Amino acid sequence: MAAVVLRPGWRLDGSALYRHLEQLLPPYARPRFLRLQERLAMTETFKQQKVRLAQEGFDPARVPDPLFLLDEATRAYVPLGPALLQGVLDGSFRI
């Protein structure tokens, strides 16, 4: 998972981001999940709070931020809703 902060007034274009990452990263290095945040949470020593983000996982019921999933079939990052989450959990949607 990658935490992403967009510039004010910008929105995520899942297809364009997929194409961009496809040029920069090999398939195994592309984040499967994206988490859009208003700002990155930092510790008192200005380090990212990665442990807290990892503990929260990718359950939309637990995570207040918008979540997106890498969909290789559509070659885009798509919003992670309850139906797609169920597909990931039961293995019908392969990540």
Buried (B, 14 or more C-beta within 10 A) or exposed (E): BEBBEEEEEEEBEBEEBBEEBEEEEEEEEBBBBBBBBEEEEEEEEEEEEEEEBEEBEBEBEEBEBBBBBBBEEEEBBBBBEEEBBEBBEEEEBEE
